[in-house]
Amino acid sequence: MMVAISLANIVGIALFVLGLHYLNTPATARTGNRLAMVGMAIALLGVLAETGIVDWWSVLIGVVIGATVGIVAAVRVKMTAMPQMVALYNGAGGGAAALISSVEAFMAFAHGSSFDPVVSVSLVLSALIGAVSFAGSLIAFLKLQELMTGRPITYTGQQFVNGVVALGILGLGAWFVATAGDVPPWAFLALLAGALLLGILFVLPIGGADMPVVISLLNSFTGLAVAVAGFEIDSILLIICGALVGASGTILTVAMSKAMNRSLTNVLFGAFGAAGGSEPAAATGHVQAIRTAGSDDVAVMLAYAGKVIFVPGYGMAVAQAQHSVKALADQLEKRGVRVLYAIHPVAGRMPGHMNVLLAEANVPYEQLLDMDDVNPEFATTDVALVIGANDVTNPAARNVASSPIYGMPILDVDKAANVVVLKRSMRSGFAGIENPLYEMPNCSMLFGDAKASVDALTAAVKAL
């Protein structure tokens, strides 16, 4: 039996690694997900076979309940709410790791037993990191769901308060480790409560523009917490799987910070996106010199273009316009127009947000170009159609040193012959700054709901 269990664990881990590898590209991402699902099923069978703490029926009931909730939630969730769902799922993983530590600790309290140094350190780390990830993910969910403001929430002495809470947690953790767990139960509860508070305080000052980075970072926290929890229950499977999640989340976090040309420290402590930040000199106050266009005028530009690049952003997600965008692209391709899609690493509210939406609309993977690949294309593009992507198309990042986003790599849409921006209004993006792109002579604004505007463009192109 033990040989079969070990073999199941090895196969499950191998499928997780292979699945993660296939997630490198949209073309194989679905295969990667399926492989990881099979790996998880095999791993769960192994857990059922080796469990000795509770009967396997109890484990199976938990799996069925969890799977039912997950399937219903996944089917019912709107694509616009996918970032919130990712935040909740991520938080659930961190919370699970913290619960494992809590159960182990309170079982020891009840029996008067102690821990060896490795388990003591593991209990403290998994409880602390898991609780921080859980609470931080909940705040990220509330911000993304707009149940609380997406702007940074700051106050005087914030860093001092965070430091005091962190020192208190570290002190309790050191006490637990030094005594091999021989502390009053209230000390462990205080550790958990402090970690939950730190998770809340950690995410509150982070603005919505940085949510993709924060979600990725919290994902790496969850992976680390799960890996450490594996040492508590002597599970190689948890250790390796948690390490995979933690490592991949860390790599993605660093890559996204690099894409924004900002250090991770600045993301976490810079309160980026706060109202009242520095404005580009040419766009201080309300934007004045803008041109508006009607759907018929824009349709003519698109229909007689040689190359069109769609630039999707959060506005497309909010309007659920991805299928409409694909329908418009189909009409243009029928007229011989070359169509591409420009994907910025931090467009949207989670890593890969635009890729997920466009994949749902069955946009060919080869048309989805990352920033480095698509930027050289703009100089020979007839029309760049920007759908709600504000901050990632802001040329102030290149030429206005006083701008909060100065130095951030952007999509070079302003280099296209014509730029058409679809927006509801002239409100600034999540970075809280105005976009001088809208004042450029080659830029026109098409105001309205993104889906309705794109549908009108499709009808107008058909009529030509």
C-alpha positions as CSV (number, residue, x, y, z in Angstrom):
1,M,0.0,0.0,0.0
2,M,2.8,2.5,0.9
3,V,4.4,1.8,-2.5
4,A,1.1,2.6,-4.3
5,I,0.7,5.8,-2.2
6,S,4.2,6.9,-2.9
7,L,3.7,6.2,-6.6
8,A,0.4,8.2,-6.6
9,N,2.3,11.2,-5.0
10,I,5.1,11.0,-7.6
11,V,2.6,10.9,-10.5
12,G,0.6,13.7,-9.0
13,I,3.7,15.9,-8.5
14,A,4.9,15.1,-12.1
15,L,1.5,16.2,-13.5
16,F,1.6,19.4,-11.5
17,V,5.0,20.3,-12.9
18,L,4.0,19.4,-16.4
19,G,0.8,21.3,-16.1
20,L,2.7,24.4,-14.8
21,H,5.0,24.1,-17.8
22,Y,2.1,24.1,-20.2
23,L,0.7,27.2,-18.7
24,N,3.7,29.1,-20.2
25,T,1.7,29.8,-23.4
26,P,-2.1,30.3,-24.1
27,A,-1.9,27.7,-26.8
28,T,-1.3,24.9,-24.2
29,A,-2.8,26.4,-21.1
30,R,-6.0,24.4,-21.2
31,T,-3.9,21.2,-21.5
32,G,-1.9,22.3,-18.6
33,N,-5.0,22.9,-16.5
34,R,-6.3,19.4,-17.4
35,L,-3.1,17.7,-16.5
36,A,-3.0,19.6,-13.1
37,M,-6.6,18.5,-12.4
38,V,-5.7,14.9,-13.1
39,G,-2.7,15.3,-10.8
40,M,-4.9,16.7,-8.0
41,A,-7.4,13.8,-8.4
42,I,-4.5,11.3,-8.1
43,A,-3.1,13.1,-5.1
44,L,-6.4,13.1,-3.4
45,L,-6.8,9.4,-3.9
46,G,-3.4,9.0,-2.3
47,V,-4.5,11.1,0.7
48,L,-7.6,9.0,1.1
49,A,-5.6,5.8,1.1
50,E,-3.0,6.9,3.7
51,T,-5.2,8.9,6.1
52,G,-5.2,7.6,9.6
53,I,-6.3,10.6,11.6
54,V,-10.0,10.5,10.4
55,D,-11.8,7.9,8.4
56,W,-11.6,8.4,4.6
57,W,-15.4,9.0,4.4
58,S,-14.9,12.2,6.3
59,V,-12.2,13.3,3.8
60,L,-14.3,12.3,0.9
61,I,-17.3,14.3,2.2
62,G,-15.1,17.3,2.5
63,V,-13.8,16.8,-1.1
64,V,-17.3,16.5,-2.4
65,I,-18.5,19.6,-0.6
66,G,-15.5,21.6,-1.7
67,A,-15.8,20.4,-5.3
68,T,-19.5,21.3,-5.4
69,V,-18.9,24.8,-4.1
70,G,-16.0,25.3,-6.6
71,I,-17.8,24.1,-9.6
72,V,-20.9,26.2,-8.9
73,A,-18.8,29.3,-8.2
74,A,-16.8,28.7,-11.4
75,V,-19.8,28.3,-13.6
76,R,-21.7,31.2,-12.1
77,V,-18.9,33.8,-11.9
78,K,-18.8,36.5,-14.5
79,M,-15.5,36.9,-16.4
80,T,-15.4,40.5,-15.1
81,A,-15.3,39.0,-11.5
82,M,-12.5,36.5,-12.2
83,P,-9.9,38.6,-10.4
84,Q,-12.1,38.6,-7.3
85,M,-12.5,34.8,-7.6
86,V,-8.8,34.3,-7.9
87,A,-8.3,36.4,-4.8
88,L,-10.8,34.4,-2.8
89,Y,-9.3,31.0,-4.0
90,N,-5.9,32.2,-3.1
91,G,-7.1,33.3,0.3
92,A,-8.7,29.9,0.9
93,G,-5.3,28.2,0.4
94,G,-3.6,30.5,2.9
95,G,-6.5,30.0,5.3
96,A,-6.2,26.2,5.0
97,A,-2.5,26.3,5.8
98,A,-3.2,28.4,8.9
99,L,-6.0,26.0,9.9
100,I,-3.6,23.0,9.7
101,S,-1.2,24.8,12.0
102,S,-4.0,25.7,14.4
103,V,-5.2,22.1,14.6
104,E,-1.7,20.8,15.2
105,A,-1.0,23.4,17.8
106,F,-4.2,22.9,19.8
107,M,-3.9,19.1,19.6
108,A,-0.6,19.5,21.3
109,F,-2.1,21.9,23.9
110,A,-4.8,19.4,24.7
111,H,-2.3,16.5,25.2
112,G,0.4,18.5,26.8
113,S,3.0,17.5,24.2
114,S,5.8,19.5,22.6
115,F,7.3,19.9,19.2
116,D,10.8,19.4,17.7
117,P,12.4,22.6,16.4
118,V,11.5,21.9,12.8
119,V,7.8,21.5,13.5
120,S,7.8,24.4,15.9
121,V,9.2,26.7,13.2
122,S,6.9,25.3,10.6
123,L,3.8,25.8,12.8
124,V,4.7,29.5,13.4
125,L,5.5,30.2,9.8
126,S,2.6,28.5,8.2
127,A,0.1,30.1,10.7
128,L,1.7,33.5,10.2
129,I,2.1,33.5,6.4
130,G,-1.2,31.7,5.8
131,A,-3.2,34.1,8.0
132,V,-1.6,37.1,6.3
133,S,-2.4,35.7,2.9
134,F,-6.0,34.9,3.9
135,A,-6.7,38.3,5.3
136,G,-4.9,40.2,2.6
137,S,-6.7,38.3,-0.1
138,L,-10.0,39.2,1.5
139,I,-9.1,42.9,1.4
140,A,-8.0,42.5,-2.3
141,F,-11.4,40.9,-3.0
142,L,-13.3,43.7,-1.3
143,K,-11.3,46.3,-3.3
144,L,-11.8,44.5,-6.6
145,Q,-15.5,43.9,-5.9
146,E,-15.8,47.6,-5.1
147,L,-17.3,46.9,-1.7
148,M,-14.6,49.2,-0.4
149,T,-12.6,51.9,-2.2
150,G,-9.9,50.7,-4.6
151,R,-7.8,53.7,-3.7
152,P,-4.9,53.3,-1.2
153,I,-6.1,53.7,2.4
154,T,-3.4,55.5,4.3
155,Y,-3.1,57.2,7.7
156,T,-0.6,59.0,9.8
157,G,1.8,56.6,11.5
158,Q,0.8,53.7,9.3
159,Q,4.3,52.2,9.0
160,F,4.8,52.5,12.7
161,V,1.6,50.6,13.4
162,N,2.6,47.9,10.9
163,G,6.0,47.6,12.5
164,V,4.5,47.3,16.0
165,V,2.1,44.5,14.9
166,A,4.9,42.7,13.0
167,L,7.3,42.9,16.0
168,G,4.5,41.6,18.3
169,I,3.9,38.6,16.0
170,L,7.6,37.9,15.7
171,G,7.9,38.0,19.5
172,L,5.1,35.5,20.0
173,G,6.5,33.3,17.3
174,A,10.0,33.3,18.9
175,W,8.4,32.4,22.3
176,F,6.6,29.5,20.7
177,V,9.7,28.1,19.0
178,A,12.0,28.7,22.0
179,T,9.7,26.7,24.3
180,A,8.9,24.0,21.7
181,G,5.2,25.0,21.8
182,D,5.0,25.1,25.6
183,V,3.0,28.4,25.6
184,P,-0.5,29.3,26.8
185,P,-3.1,28.7,24.0
186,W,-3.9,32.4,24.1
187,A,-0.4,33.1,22.8
188,F,-1.0,31.1,19.6
189,L,-4.4,32.7,19.2
190,A,-2.8,36.2,19.6
191,L,-0.2,35.1,16.9
192,L,-3.1,34.2,14.5
193,A,-5.0,37.4,15.3
194,G,-1.9,39.6,14.8
195,A,-1.2,37.9,11.4
196,L,-4.8,38.5,10.3
197,L,-4.5,42.1,11.3
198,L,-1.1,42.4,9.5
199,G,-2.7,41.0,6.3
200,I,-5.4,43.6,6.4
201,L,-2.9,46.5,7.1
202,F,-0.6,45.1,4.4
203,V,-3.1,45.4,1.6
204,L,-5.1,48.5,2.6
205,P,-2.5,51.0,1.4
206,I,-2.2,49.4,-2.0
207,G,-4.1,50.9,-4.8
208,G,-6.2,49.1,-7.4
209,A,-3.6,49.7,-10.2
210,D,-1.2,47.4,-8.3
211,M,-3.8,44.6,-7.7
212,P,-2.3,42.3,-10.3
213,V,1.1,42.4,-8.5
214,V,-0.6,42.0,-5.1
215,I,-2.6,39.0,-6.1
216,S,0.5,37.4,-7.5
217,L,2.5,38.1,-4.3
218,L,-0.3,36.8,-2.1
219,N,-0.4,33.7,-4.3
220,S,3.3,33.1,-3.6
221,F,2.6,33.6,0.2
222,T,0.0,30.9,0.0
223,G,2.3,28.5,-1.7
224,L,5.0,29.1,0.9
225,A,2.5,28.6,3.8
226,V,1.3,25.3,2.2
227,A,4.9,24.1,1.7
228,V,5.8,24.9,5.3
229,A,2.6,23.1,6.5
230,G,3.9,20.0,4.8
231,F,6.6,19.7,7.4
232,E,4.0,19.7,10.2
233,I,2.1,16.7,8.8
234,D,5.1,15.0,7.1
235,S,3.7,15.4,3.6
236,I,6.2,15.5,0.7
237,L,3.3,16.2,-1.6
238,L,2.3,19.4,0.2
239,I,6.0,20.5,0.5
240,I,6.6,20.2,-3.3
241,C,3.3,21.5,-4.5
242,G,3.5,24.5,-2.1
243,A,7.0,25.2,-3.3
244,L,5.9,25.1,-6.9
245,V,3.1,27.7,-6.2
246,G,5.4,29.8,-4.1
247,A,8.2,29.9,-6.7
248,S,6.0,30.5,-9.7
249,G,4.1,33.2,-7.8
250,T,7.4,34.9,-6.8
251,I,8.7,34.8,-10.4
252,L,5.5,36.3,-11.7
253,T,5.5,39.0,-9.1
254,V,9.1,40.0,-10.0
255,A,8.2,40.0,-13.7
256,M,5.2,42.2,-13.2
257,S,7.0,44.6,-11.0
258,K,9.7,44.8,-13.8
259,A,7.0,45.4,-16.4
260,M,5.9,48.4,-14.3
261,N,9.5,49.6,-13.8
262,R,8.9,49.7,-10.1
263,S,10.5,47.8,-7.2
264,L,8.3,45.5,-5.2
265,T,9.0,47.7,-2.2
266,N,7.5,50.7,-4.0
267,V,4.4,48.6,-5.0
268,L,3.8,47.5,-1.4
269,F,4.6,50.8,0.4
270,G,4.3,53.5,-2.3
271,A,0.5,53.9,-2.1
272,F,0.4,54.1,-5.9
273,G,-2.9,55.2,-7.2
274,A,-3.7,57.7,-4.5
275,A,-5.9,60.6,-5.5
276,G,-4.0,63.9,-5.8
277,G,-0.8,62.5,-7.2
278,S,1.4,64.5,-9.5
279,E,-0.1,65.2,-12.8
280,P,1.6,65.5,-16.2
281,A,2.4,69.1,-16.8
282,A,0.5,69.1,-20.1
283,A,-2.6,67.6,-18.6
284,T,-3.0,69.2,-15.2
285,G,-6.7,69.8,-14.5
286,H,-9.3,68.7,-17.0
287,V,-8.2,67.6,-20.4
288,Q,-9.1,70.3,-22.9
289,A,-8.0,69.6,-26.5
290,I,-9.7,66.4,-27.3
291,R,-11.4,65.2,-30.5
292,T,-14.5,63.1,-30.5
293,A,-15.7,60.7,-33.2
294,G,-18.8,58.9,-34.1
295,S,-19.1,55.2,-34.7
296,D,-19.6,55.7,-38.5
297,D,-16.4,57.7,-38.8
298,V,-14.4,55.2,-36.8
299,A,-15.9,52.3,-38.8
300,V,-14.6,53.9,-42.0
301,M,-11.1,54.2,-40.5
302,L,-11.2,50.5,-39.5
303,A,-12.7,49.1,-42.7
304,Y,-10.1,50.7,-45.0
305,A,-7.1,50.1,-42.7
306,G,-4.3,47.7,-43.6
307,K,-3.5,46.8,-39.9
308,V,-5.6,47.3,-36.8
309,I,-4.4,46.6,-33.2
310,F,-6.9,46.2,-30.4
311,V,-5.6,47.3,-27.0
312,P,-7.8,45.8,-24.4
313,G,-8.0,47.0,-20.8
314,Y,-10.2,46.8,-17.7
315,G,-12.9,48.8,-19.6
316,M,-13.4,45.8,-21.9
317,A,-13.7,43.5,-18.9
318,V,-16.3,45.7,-17.2
319,A,-18.4,45.9,-20.3
320,Q,-17.9,42.2,-21.1
321,A,-17.1,43.2,-24.6
322,Q,-14.6,40.5,-25.5
323,H,-17.1,38.6,-27.7
324,S,-18.1,41.9,-29.4
325,V,-14.4,42.7,-30.0
326,K,-13.9,39.3,-31.7
327,A,-17.0,39.9,-33.9
328,L,-15.6,43.2,-35.0
329,A,-12.2,41.6,-35.7
330,D,-13.9,38.9,-37.8
331,Q,-15.6,41.6,-39.9
332,L,-12.3,43.4,-40.4
333,E,-10.5,40.2,-41.4
334,K,-13.2,39.5,-44.0
335,R,-12.1,42.8,-45.6
336,G,-8.5,41.8,-45.6
337,V,-7.4,43.8,-42.5
338,R,-4.6,42.4,-40.4
339,V,-5.7,42.2,-36.8
340,L,-3.5,42.0,-33.7
341,Y,-4.1,42.4,-30.0
342,A,-1.7,44.2,-27.7
343,I,-1.4,42.7,-24.2
344,H,0.3,44.7,-21.4
345,P,1.5,42.5,-18.5
346,V,-0.5,44.5,-15.9
347,A,-3.6,45.4,-17.9
348,G,-6.7,44.5,-15.9
349,R,-6.9,43.4,-12.3
350,M,-5.1,40.1,-12.3
351,P,-2.1,38.5,-14.1
352,G,-3.2,37.4,-17.5
353,H,-6.6,39.0,-17.2
354,M,-6.8,40.1,-20.9
355,N,-5.5,36.7,-22.1
356,V,-8.3,35.0,-20.2
357,L,-11.0,37.2,-21.6
358,L,-9.9,37.0,-25.1
359,A,-9.3,33.2,-24.9
360,E,-13.0,32.9,-23.8
361,A,-13.9,34.7,-27.0
362,N,-11.8,32.2,-29.0
363,V,-9.3,34.9,-30.3
364,P,-6.5,33.0,-32.0
365,Y,-3.5,32.7,-29.7
366,E,-1.0,33.9,-32.4
367,Q,-2.8,37.2,-32.6
368,L,-2.1,37.9,-28.9
369,L,1.2,39.8,-28.7
370,D,3.0,40.7,-25.5
371,M,4.2,44.3,-25.0
372,D,7.8,43.7,-26.3
373,D,6.5,42.0,-29.4
374,V,3.7,44.4,-30.3
375,N,5.3,47.7,-29.7
376,P,7.4,47.6,-32.9
377,E,4.1,47.0,-34.8
378,F,2.5,50.3,-33.8
379,A,4.6,52.4,-36.2
380,T,3.1,50.6,-39.2
381,T,-0.4,50.4,-37.8
382,D,-3.3,52.4,-39.3
383,V,-5.6,52.3,-36.3
384,A,-5.0,51.4,-32.6
385,L,-8.3,50.8,-31.0
386,V,-7.9,51.3,-27.2
387,I,-10.7,49.7,-25.1
388,G,-10.5,51.1,-21.6
389,A,-6.7,50.7,-21.3
390,N,-5.8,54.0,-19.6
391,D,-2.6,53.8,-17.5
392,V,-0.8,51.3,-19.7
393,T,-1.1,53.6,-22.8
394,N,-0.1,56.8,-21.0
395,P,2.9,58.5,-22.8
396,A,3.6,60.5,-19.7
397,A,5.5,57.3,-18.5
398,R,8.1,58.1,-21.2
399,N,8.4,61.9,-21.1
400,V,7.0,63.4,-17.9
401,A,9.5,63.0,-15.1
402,S,6.9,64.3,-12.5
403,S,4.4,61.6,-13.4
404,P,3.9,58.7,-10.8
405,I,4.2,56.2,-13.7
406,Y,7.4,57.7,-15.2
407,G,9.6,55.0,-16.4
408,M,6.9,52.3,-16.6
409,P,7.0,50.5,-19.9
410,I,3.8,51.2,-21.9
411,L,2.1,50.2,-25.1
412,D,3.3,52.6,-27.8
413,V,-0.2,53.3,-29.2
414,D,0.6,56.9,-29.8
415,K,2.9,55.9,-32.6
416,A,0.0,54.5,-34.7
417,A,-1.3,56.6,-37.5
418,N,-4.7,56.9,-35.8
419,V,-5.7,56.1,-32.2
420,V,-9.3,55.6,-31.2
421,V,-10.0,55.4,-27.4
422,L,-13.3,53.8,-26.2
423,K,-14.2,55.2,-22.8
424,R,-17.3,56.0,-20.8
425,S,-16.0,59.4,-19.7
426,M,-12.8,61.4,-19.2
427,R,-12.3,60.0,-15.7
428,S,-8.7,59.0,-15.0
429,G,-7.6,55.3,-14.6
430,F,-6.7,53.6,-11.4
431,A,-3.4,55.4,-11.2
432,G,-5.3,58.6,-10.6
433,I,-3.6,60.6,-13.3
434,E,-4.7,62.1,-16.6
435,N,-3.5,60.7,-20.0
436,P,-2.0,63.2,-22.4
437,L,-2.6,60.7,-25.2
438,Y,-6.1,62.0,-25.4
439,E,-4.9,65.4,-26.5
440,M,-2.7,64.2,-29.3
441,P,-3.7,65.2,-32.8
442,N,-3.9,61.5,-34.0
443,C,-6.2,60.5,-31.2
444,S,-10.0,60.5,-31.2
445,M,-12.4,59.6,-28.4
446,L,-15.5,57.4,-28.8
447,F,-17.5,57.7,-25.6
448,G,-20.0,55.2,-24.3
449,D,-20.2,51.6,-23.0
450,A,-17.5,49.6,-24.6
451,K,-19.7,46.7,-25.7
452,A,-22.3,49.0,-27.2
453,S,-19.7,51.0,-29.0
454,V,-18.0,48.0,-30.4
455,D,-21.3,46.5,-31.5
456,A,-22.1,49.8,-33.3
457,L,-18.7,49.7,-35.0
458,T,-19.3,46.1,-36.2
459,A,-22.8,47.1,-37.6
460,A,-21.3,50.1,-39.3
461,V,-18.4,48.1,-40.9
462,K,-20.9,45.5,-42.2
463,A,-22.9,48.3,-43.8
464,L,-20.0,49.7,-45.8
